[in-house]
Amino acid sequence: MTKRAPVLIVLILGCSWASAQEIQTGSLSGRVMEKGTKQVLSGANLFLEPIGETVLSDEAGGFRFQNLAPGEYRLIIAAVNYRKLEPIPIRILEGQDQTVTLYLEREPISMLEIVVESERKPPDPGRQTLQREEVRKIPGAGGDLIMAVQSLPGVTAAGGFGGDFLSRGSGPLDNFVLLDQMPVFLTFHFGGLISTIGADLVQSMDFYAGGFPARYGDAMGAVLDISSRDGRKDRIESRLNVSPVLIEARVEGPAGSDANFFLAGRRGLIEYLPLPTPSGTTVIPAFNDYQAKVGYDLSARHRLSLLFFGSHDGFVFETNEPDPRDPILSSFNLNIDFHNQGLSLRSYLTPQLTSTLTLFNSYNTQRTAIGPDIFLNFVSDQVRLKGHFVYELPSQTVATGFEVGHVWYSIDSHFVRFCREGEPACNLTNAERIETHFSDTGDGGDLYLQDTLHLPSRLDLTLGGRADYFGLTRALDFSPRLSALLHLTEDQRIKAAYGYYYEWPDRNGEFIKGFGTPDIGSSRAIHYVLGYERRFSPAVDLDLQVYYKALDHLIVTSNDPGVVYDNDGVGYATGAELLLRHRLTDRFFGWLSYAYSISKRRNHSGEDWRLSDYDRPEAITLVGSYQLTQRWNLGGRWRFTSGAPYTPVIGSAFDPVNNRYDPIYGEVNSRRLPPSHRLDLRAEYKKAYDTWILTTYLEIWNVYNRRNPIGIDYSDDFSEKKFTTEPGLIPFIGITAEF
């Protein structure tokens, strides 16, 4: 017994030593993300050979294989709508956790996988919606959100390559642009070069050519309602874009668990380009803009947003050889700034009731100097509170809202009155100088109510109206609104709209004492719209609209001595618009539109009707953008527009005092410029790396180099004339990096 004890001890110790020497297992874990965007992918299938084990990535994109014996493995991964990776060799080491990050490249989705709008959308007959991706890829717009509006039916450029637009016989100042319900004081840099709001901030934009609902006021022409997007909530993302025109940067991402942010800015580069200028001439254009947004979820039903946006424009022009017909234009200096700050609270008060409250401040300045003795210094500062409430019922939607505000104006000037529509004789040298020192405050506001009834007869009927008060002139305007949408079938409907639309007299200081007429009233338009829609497929639809717009109380130069302006002007615009559209899918979007219109005005009773400055009888637009491969996108846009009317010079008279010739004009707008047309092309190459995306794009404007006329240039004695034209072919390349 005692002799066997040592043997037993040795056996026990040996077993313990062997157990300690058992092979330790390892593990494999990691994360699945989208290539380039770094967006986490949940639900991806991961298969590990040769053991045949399968796991799915979780909501954070994470996965884990446990208790793996040391050795060689192959990891296979697949996810819906993503390219399948080649099997990845994996070596598991004893007792170690192997970690990998996998990046999957997105596949193009079928063209039929698109988002279809609700069948019960509000009956807004004039509304057209553009998404951010459409705006970015419309050729000829340079990725600019507001210039893209020119591609919609019935919308034409105000002139040249600029972005200012005309719509249904109304001019640029008759249109109203809002960003998250805050007015945009300056829509374009330098009157149309590029919009002051970067496309990166935009979620979508609704364009109303006419017949817009009671929510909108202070516009006789069109309304462009831009909705901003929130910053990313999952990770930090940045973007840098460089082109010959500007450089822009953007960063966005989460700020804690309940907040996110968005910061963007752009700086113009035109001032550094070698612009073709005559000897002795200096041209320095400079611009920049910014957008910033912070969002915070107070709770599941309340979200607070803080939005800042603004811009600066500076322009200097000096020449040693001024135009002898208007010699005061030897120098020109312009500085325009605007800064908006808004605080919004969006609340889901009940399942049926939502509200949006917005408190904002808008501070705007303009400083202009022309020649030795013409100047204008303008400042406005306003604070406004807006409310918007929607109550949804099964067969009824009630919307109401208000706006109250206080504004302070200050103008110090030795300036000339602005040339008005239909007035060809605009010569700064001859014009009367008006000295104005004006400072005043005023209160204003509006109230609107509309009720949409979803009737059993497949009819959506909206009854509404609004009241607007402009404190600086004490004008109180009432605007009834009516619209209807009749569903003929699931794919066809008829729509109609009617309403009064007033515009305050503050576009060019028409209400300012000395400079204008203090008791001037608001201008008015009455819109009549009738339309037909047909949906051929989830992606393709047809929209036909006819309209008539009656204009009265238009502000015109008065014939009465001692009165600057009055409301004697009348006019009308009528026409038809056809739009055949293929909506945005992952492969293609595009449309064909045709518009025909007539626009006429009359300044005073007893005068003959004449063509409006904004009359463009025909406009044709063809737009297409196609995702050729995973990386290549190609697009084109062709536009045809009738020429603008103009007033001919039929002679001249010599002015011995100023030693120059003055023109003698013929009948107002009795001639028309030749039509304009051009083709714009865009090619884009996008390559996704694991953690960033590089996009290179080429745009060619006016491919066939047509010199489209935009005006008339006369000789010094007005005996000879020639067309002034748009630039010819313009190519430019841009590079965008997203991280």
Secondary structure by P-SEA (a helix, b strand, c coil): cccaaaaaaaaaaaaaaaaaacbbbbbccbbbbcccccccccbbbbbbcccbbbbbbcccccccccccccccbbbbbbbcccccccbbbbbbcccbbbbbbbbbbbccccccccccccccccccccbbbbcaaaaaccccccccccccccccccccccccccccccccccccccbbbbcccccccccccccccccccccccccbbbbbcccccccccccccbbbbbbbbbccccbbbbbbbbcccbbbbbbbbbccccccccccccccccccccccccccbbbbbbbccbbbbbbbcccccbbbbbbbbcbbbbbbbbbcccccccccccbbbbbbbbbbbbbbbbbcccccccbbbbbbbbbbbbbbbcccccbbbbbbbbcbbbbbbbbbcccbbbbbbcccbbbbbbbbbcccccccccccccccccbbbbbbbccccccccccbbbbbbbccccbbbbbccbbbbbcccbbbbbbbbbbbccccccccccccccbbbbbccccccccccccccccbbbbbbbbbbbbbbbbcccccbbbbbbbbbbbcccccccccccccccccccccccbbbbbbbbccccccccbbbbbbbbbbbbcccccccccccccccbbbbbbbbbcccccbbbcbbbbbbcbbbbbbbccccccccccbbbbbbccccccccccccbbbbbbbbbbbcccbbbbbbbbbcccccccccccccccccccbbbbbbcccbbbbbbbbbcc
